[in-house]
Amino acid sequence: MGKACPVLTPVERQVVDAISSAENALIATVYKAMEEATLQACAEMQAAGSSERPPSLAYFTSVVHHRMFCLMCGADPETMEGGDPDMASRILENGRKISEHYWQGVDL
């Protein structure tokens, strides 16, 4: 049996579209900022004469992930103080379920 999809009112549709548009703009901004950070680090390291390999986009992705995790848990991302361990556990459990459902084929 399929799931029922409610028919949205015109106002509800506008709200959904507005939120979706804002989400898309947010993600595009974050992606662009990570790419720019990668290029900036590379340029500054080259200008300094460093022979070290510059950080990859994956590094900056992990920086954003770390800070957003802290924000979601209520912790200060600089000091790691003030976080809610129950919220942290719920977020990690949610991530595990996403992995199982979408990438491991587990029917939740």
Secondary structure, DSSP 8 states (H G I E B T S, - for coil): ---------HHHHHHHHHHHHHHHHHHHHHHHHHHHHHHHHHHHHHHTT--S----HHHHHHHHHHHHHHHHHT--TTT--S--HHHHHHHHHHHHHHIIIIIS----
